[in-house]
Amino acid sequence: MNTVPERADVEREGEEREVSARRLADRVLSCPDVAGLSRGPFGVVATYLPGGQVAGVAVRDDAIEVDVVARYGRPLPEVADLVRDAIGGLAGGRRVDVTIADVVTDDSGRND
């Protein structure tokens, strides 16, 4: 029995991760209380893909990490809950960790 993944399987997994990360980012950015995505304090919150990355969303085997810049107004725990709800079924049963990286009072959301 061959335990080494076939190249096609690895490529398909990478494509699925890319589509998943981009869809997750779009859903998060659709939340009215989210001004943008953040790469986190050390710049590592991202899904790294061949030829690019999706900043602010890290899709891992067991969890999804999302770092957001929130708009001032709504209590931050509620913003985190809204982000989790927006992701919904896209999480595929994984734990969703939401970090509020910053709060802004205008629409100058960061994508750093």
PyMOL commands that set and color helices and strands:
alter all, ss='L'
color gray80, all
select helices_A, chain A and resi 7-29+76-91
alter helices_A, ss='H'
color red, helices_A
select strands_A, chain A and resi 34-37+46-49+52-55+57-59+63-71+95-104
alter strands_A, ss='S'
color yellow, strands_A
deselect
rebuild
show_as cartoon
